[in-house]
Structures are given as C-alpha cells and as structure tokens.
C-alpha cells in the first residue's frame, strides 16, 4: 500500500498544506472535515479542485489534507499547490 500513497507539501504566503493522496473514490478531507464543511466559499472549492479537473483525475483519488496558517483563500491556494505536486509525482 505504501507505493500507492503520495505525500506532498503546498505553500501559499503563510499557509502550509500537507497533502496525502491515494487511489479512491474522490473524497477530500481537510483538517478532519469534508471539503464542503471546511471550505464554505465557492471560490475556494474551485481553486482546490482545479488541478484534479485539469488532469481529468477528479473522483479517482482520496485526498487528506492538514492545513494551517493564512486566510481562507491562502489555504485553498496552498492545498491546490500540494495536490498539483502530488499529481506530478
């Protein structure tokens, strides 16, 4: 299972996101909460899901994120950066 788990770190200003990604059903958990509960802004949801939509991998990976620092959109940008980096690896 270790070979099917990717870890990366994304940063944006003062926000830092640690991202773990594995094959799954598309669930995104941020700080132990579903994405819709944690990220209430629609623009933040779009920013986070952007790399998955661009690479046509939405719904193919389960993603778990720990994020700290910054504001709502800064955290969304850090998560996007972390997901993008995990997709590349």
N, C-alpha and C positions, 0 to 999 in steps of 0.2 A: 504494500500500500504506500510505502514511503516514496516510491518512484512516481506516484500519481498525485502527489501533494506539492503544490508550488507556493512559495512564500516570497513576498517582496515588500518593500517599503516605499511609500509615496510621500512627498513633502510639497507643501504649498504655503509660503510665508511662514507662519508659526505653527501650522497644523501638520501633524505627523500621523500617517495611517500605516498600520501593519496589516497586510492582506494575506490571507491563506485561501487558496483556491484548489478545488478538487473536482473531478467529474461528478455530475449530479443532475438535479432537476431544475436548477436555476434559482434556488433560494439565496437571498442576500441578507446576511445578519450583520448589523452594525452595533457594536457595544452591547451584545446580547439582546438586541431588539430587532424585529423585522424592519426592513428598509422603509416601509410605508409609515411605521410608527416613529422611527428615529428621524427621518428626513421628511419634514412636513411641507417643505417648499417644492413645488413642481419643477422649478429650475434646477434645484439640487438633484432631484431624481434623474432628470435628463442628463446632467453632467456626469453622474455616476454610471449610468447605463450606456453612455455614448461609445466607449471602446468596445463593448460587447456587441452593440448593434453594427458598428462599422466593420467588425471582423466576422459578423454573422454567427456569433457563438452565444447569443442570448438564449438562456434556457438549457445550456449544456454543462454549466459549472455551478457548484455550490460555493458561495464566497462568504468567508467570515472575516470581519474587519474589527480592529481595535483602533480607534482614532482619538487623538487628544489635541488640545490647543486650537487657536484660531476661532473664526466665526463659522457660521453655517455653510456659507459658500466656499470658504477656505478649506473646510473639512471635506466638502464634496470634491473639490479640486485635488486634494491630497489622495482621496480614495480613487479617483479616476486615474491619477498617476500610478498608484500602486497596482491597480487592475491592469493597466496598459503594460506595465513592466512584467507582471506575471504572465500575461498573454504572450509576450515576446519570448520569454524563457520556456 
